[in-house]
Amino acid sequence: MRAQESDSTQDADSLVRVEMYDGNEFRGVLVAIDEEKVVLKSNALGQITLYRKYIKKIEMVDSLEVKAAKPGYSEIHSTRYLFTSSAYGLEKGDSYYQNILVFYNQYNVGITDRFSMSFGILPFFLIAGSPTPVGVTPKYSFPVAKDKVNLSVGVLIGDIIGENNGIIALPHVTATFGSREKNVSIGMGYVFADGQLVPYPVINFSGLIKVSRRTFLMTENHIISDGSYIVGLSIVGAKSIISKAALSYGLGIPFTTDYASEIIAMPWIGLTIPFTNNN
């Protein structure tokens, strides 16, 4: 392969850019290189191993150009499960558009390396001017132990345009344990509606594991309970990267205390298109 022929002069401790055939790009310090793999080290991702058969090109870069191995499209996709997000955040300038079940549309953008914003809409106004739910979520993410524990705090602020129900807010905190490629998250928040706090927390448990170069297995589970009655939604599925975009698919399983013995599953499908400043 051309990648194997053109980089034979690269030395350990060089600053390099590695371009993958699937569109991902990594930058960092070259730790080791042989005919089978390339090992890089970066501030953002730690030590990573890239296999030569997936590498399109390796090139030297100036030290001023490289701060860290910049997360590529795979890392952008890994910040989110099938619907909710982990405590990992987007880097400044990175963003993505997400569509779920055709109707729900969301755009997320990294304002800084730790602060991001998301904007969501169910465009029911297209159907005879029906009331339209909209929402915005500011989120602040930060590492507690690099690549091991991340925390995020945010607040979902929602309204229904065309109705006078008032604004609903869901402040929440999320803890993610593990790396971007294998982790579990625990989140909790409280709903404010009509100027009052709903005294029961909304809890979610989520997780993902990268099982191949382009595929993550994922699950997320949302629960609210008053101690005697439970309402929840479980989603199990996968996310596959196709070129730069990602297709999410699985089953959504709603449940309540009244119907605990019955399983009702609905198809879950989504599309994510990333935009990165990693040129």
C-alpha positions as CSV (number, residue, x, y, z in Angstrom):
1,M,0.0,0.0,0.0
2,R,1.1,3.6,-0.6
3,A,0.8,4.4,3.1
4,Q,3.3,1.7,3.8
5,E,5.7,2.8,1.1
6,S,5.7,6.5,1.7
7,D,6.4,6.7,5.5
8,S,9.4,4.5,5.9
9,T,11.4,7.6,6.9
10,Q,9.2,8.4,9.9
11,D,11.1,8.2,13.2
12,A,9.8,7.6,16.7
13,D,9.0,10.9,18.6
14,S,8.0,12.6,15.3
15,L,4.8,14.6,15.2
16,V,2.6,13.0,12.6
17,R,-0.8,13.1,11.0
18,V,-2.5,9.8,10.2
19,E,-5.4,9.8,7.7
20,M,-7.6,6.7,7.7
21,Y,-9.5,5.3,4.8
22,D,-12.8,5.8,6.6
23,G,-12.2,9.6,6.9
24,N,-10.9,9.7,10.5
25,E,-7.7,11.6,11.2
26,F,-5.4,11.4,14.1
27,R,-2.4,13.6,15.1
28,G,0.2,13.0,17.8
29,V,3.6,11.8,18.7
30,L,4.8,8.7,16.9
31,V,5.6,6.1,19.5
32,A,6.2,3.0,17.3
33,I,5.7,2.0,13.7
34,D,6.1,-1.3,11.9
35,E,4.6,-3.2,8.9
36,E,1.4,-4.0,10.9
37,K,0.6,-1.0,13.1
38,V,1.3,2.5,14.0
39,V,1.2,3.7,17.7
40,L,0.6,7.3,18.5
41,K,0.4,9.2,21.8
42,S,-1.7,12.4,22.3
43,N,-3.0,14.5,25.1
44,A,-6.6,14.0,24.0
45,L,-6.7,10.3,23.5
46,G,-3.6,8.9,25.2
47,Q,-1.8,6.0,23.5
48,I,-3.7,4.6,20.5
49,T,-2.9,1.8,18.0
50,L,-3.8,2.2,14.3
51,Y,-3.5,-0.8,12.0
52,R,-1.7,-0.2,8.7
53,K,-4.4,-1.9,6.5
54,Y,-6.8,0.9,7.5
55,I,-4.3,3.8,7.1
56,K,-4.5,5.9,3.9
57,K,-1.6,8.3,4.6
58,I,1.0,9.2,7.2
59,E,2.8,12.5,7.1
60,M,5.0,14.7,9.2
61,V,3.5,17.9,10.7
62,D,5.0,21.0,12.3
63,S,5.1,21.0,16.1
64,L,3.1,24.2,16.2
65,E,0.3,22.5,14.3
66,V,-0.2,19.6,16.7
67,K,-1.5,20.2,20.2
68,A,-3.0,16.7,20.5
69,A,-4.4,13.8,18.4
70,K,-7.6,15.4,17.4
71,P,-10.7,13.3,17.7
72,G,-11.9,12.2,14.3
73,Y,-15.4,11.3,13.2
74,S,-15.5,8.1,15.3
75,E,-14.7,10.0,18.5
76,I,-17.4,12.6,17.6
77,H,-20.0,9.8,17.2
78,S,-18.9,8.2,20.5
79,T,-20.0,11.3,22.5
80,R,-23.6,10.2,22.1
81,Y,-25.5,7.0,22.7
82,L,-28.7,6.3,20.7
83,F,-30.4,9.4,22.0
84,T,-28.8,10.9,25.1
85,S,-25.2,12.0,25.4
86,S,-22.3,10.8,27.6
87,A,-20.2,13.1,29.8
88,Y,-17.6,13.3,27.0
89,G,-18.0,16.5,25.0
90,L,-17.2,18.0,21.6
91,E,-14.1,19.9,20.9
92,K,-14.3,23.6,19.8
93,G,-15.7,23.9,16.3
94,D,-16.8,20.3,16.0
95,S,-20.5,19.7,15.5
96,Y,-23.1,17.2,14.2
97,Y,-26.7,17.0,13.0
98,Q,-28.8,14.2,14.3
99,N,-32.2,12.9,13.1
100,I,-34.2,10.3,15.1
101,L,-37.2,8.5,13.8
102,V,-37.6,11.1,10.9
103,F,-39.3,13.7,13.1
104,Y,-36.8,14.7,15.7
105,N,-33.9,16.9,14.6
106,Q,-31.0,18.1,16.6
107,Y,-27.8,20.1,16.1
108,N,-24.9,20.0,18.5
109,V,-21.8,22.2,18.4
110,G,-18.7,22.6,20.5
111,I,-18.3,26.3,21.6
112,T,-15.1,25.5,23.5
113,D,-13.3,22.2,24.3
114,R,-15.5,21.8,27.3
115,F,-18.7,23.8,26.6
116,S,-21.2,22.8,23.9
117,M,-24.8,23.6,22.9
118,S,-27.5,21.5,21.3
119,F,-30.7,22.7,19.6
120,G,-33.6,20.3,19.0
121,I,-37.0,20.5,17.3
122,L,-40.0,18.4,16.4
123,P,-41.2,20.3,13.3
124,F,-44.9,19.7,13.7
125,F,-45.6,23.2,12.4
126,L,-45.2,21.6,8.9
127,I,-48.4,19.6,9.7
128,A,-51.2,22.2,9.5
129,G,-49.3,24.6,11.8
130,S,-49.4,22.2,14.7
131,P,-47.7,23.1,18.0
132,T,-44.0,22.5,17.8
133,P,-41.7,21.3,20.6
134,V,-38.3,22.9,20.7
135,G,-35.4,22.7,23.1
136,V,-31.9,23.9,23.8
137,T,-29.3,22.2,26.1
138,P,-26.1,23.9,27.2
139,K,-23.6,21.4,28.5
140,Y,-20.2,21.6,30.3
141,S,-17.9,18.6,30.3
142,F,-14.7,18.0,32.1
143,P,-12.4,15.1,32.9
144,V,-11.9,13.9,36.5
145,A,-9.4,11.1,35.6
146,K,-8.3,11.2,31.9
147,D,-9.9,8.5,29.8
148,K,-11.4,7.0,32.9
149,V,-13.9,9.4,34.5
150,N,-15.7,12.3,33.0
151,L,-18.4,14.5,34.4
152,S,-20.9,16.9,32.7
153,V,-23.5,19.2,33.9
154,G,-26.3,20.7,31.7
155,V,-29.9,21.8,31.5
156,L,-32.5,21.0,28.9
157,I,-34.8,23.9,28.4
158,G,-37.9,23.1,26.4
159,D,-41.1,24.8,25.2
160,I,-43.9,24.1,22.8
161,I,-44.4,26.9,20.3
162,G,-48.1,27.5,19.7
163,E,-49.2,26.6,23.2
164,N,-49.1,28.4,26.5
165,N,-47.8,25.6,28.8
166,G,-44.7,27.5,29.9
167,I,-41.1,26.5,29.8
168,I,-39.9,23.1,31.1
169,A,-36.4,22.7,32.4
170,L,-34.4,19.6,33.2
171,P,-31.1,20.3,34.9
172,H,-29.0,17.2,35.0
173,V,-25.5,15.8,35.8
174,T,-23.8,12.8,34.1
175,A,-20.8,10.7,35.1
176,T,-19.1,8.5,32.5
177,F,-16.7,5.8,33.5
178,G,-14.4,4.4,30.8
179,S,-12.9,5.6,27.5
180,R,-14.7,6.9,24.5
181,E,-14.7,3.4,23.0
182,K,-16.0,1.5,26.1
183,N,-17.9,3.2,28.9
184,V,-21.0,3.3,31.1
185,S,-22.8,6.5,32.2
186,I,-25.1,7.3,35.1
187,G,-27.2,10.5,34.9
188,M,-29.7,12.2,37.1
189,G,-31.9,15.3,36.8
190,Y,-35.0,17.0,38.1
191,V,-37.9,18.5,36.1
192,F,-39.0,22.1,36.7
193,A,-42.5,22.8,35.3
194,D,-45.1,25.5,36.0
195,G,-42.6,27.1,38.4
196,Q,-42.4,23.9,40.5
197,L,-39.9,21.2,41.1
198,V,-41.2,17.6,40.3
199,P,-39.9,15.8,43.5
200,Y,-38.9,12.6,41.6
201,P,-35.6,12.3,39.8
202,V,-35.2,11.3,36.2
203,I,-32.4,8.6,36.1
204,N,-30.6,7.1,33.2
205,F,-28.1,4.3,32.7
206,S,-26.2,4.1,29.4
207,G,-23.3,2.3,27.9
208,L,-21.4,1.6,24.8
209,I,-18.6,-0.7,23.5
210,K,-16.8,-0.4,20.2
211,V,-16.9,-3.9,18.7
212,S,-15.3,-3.2,15.3
213,R,-13.6,-0.4,13.5
214,R,-17.0,1.1,12.5
215,T,-19.5,-0.3,15.0
216,F,-20.6,0.5,18.6
217,L,-23.0,-1.6,20.6
218,M,-25.1,0.7,22.8
219,T,-27.9,0.8,25.4
220,E,-29.6,3.5,27.4
221,N,-32.3,3.3,30.0
222,H,-34.4,6.2,31.3
223,I,-36.5,5.8,34.5
224,I,-38.7,8.1,36.6
225,S,-40.4,6.8,39.8
226,D,-42.3,8.1,42.8
227,G,-41.2,5.1,44.8
228,S,-44.3,3.0,44.0
229,Y,-44.9,3.6,40.3
230,I,-42.2,3.4,37.6
231,V,-42.3,4.7,34.0
232,G,-39.3,4.1,31.7
233,L,-37.8,3.6,28.3
234,S,-35.0,1.2,27.4
235,I,-33.2,1.4,24.1
236,V,-30.9,-1.3,22.8
237,G,-29.1,-1.2,19.5
238,A,-25.9,-0.2,17.7
239,K,-24.3,2.6,15.8
240,S,-22.4,1.9,12.6
241,I,-20.2,4.5,10.9
242,I,-20.8,4.7,7.1
243,S,-18.1,6.9,5.6
244,K,-18.3,9.9,7.9
245,A,-22.0,9.6,8.9
246,A,-23.4,7.1,11.4
247,L,-26.5,5.0,11.3
248,S,-28.2,4.2,14.7
249,Y,-30.6,1.3,14.9
250,G,-32.3,-0.8,17.5
251,L,-35.4,-1.3,19.6
252,G,-37.1,1.1,22.0
253,I,-38.9,-0.7,24.8
254,P,-41.2,1.4,27.0
255,F,-42.3,0.0,30.3
256,T,-44.4,0.8,33.4
257,T,-45.2,-0.9,36.7
258,D,-48.7,-1.8,35.4
259,Y,-47.3,-3.6,32.3
260,A,-44.0,-5.0,33.7
261,S,-44.8,-8.5,32.4
262,E,-45.5,-7.2,28.8
263,I,-42.8,-6.3,26.4
264,I,-43.6,-3.9,23.6
265,A,-40.8,-3.0,21.3
266,M,-40.7,-0.3,18.6
267,P,-38.1,0.2,15.9
268,W,-35.5,2.8,16.6
269,I,-33.5,4.4,13.8
270,G,-31.4,7.5,13.6
271,L,-28.8,9.3,11.4
272,T,-25.9,11.4,12.6
273,I,-23.8,13.6,10.2
274,P,-20.6,15.1,11.8
275,F,-18.8,18.3,10.9
276,T,-15.3,18.7,12.2
277,N,-12.7,21.5,12.1
278,N,-10.0,18.8,11.8
279,N,-8.9,19.6,8.2
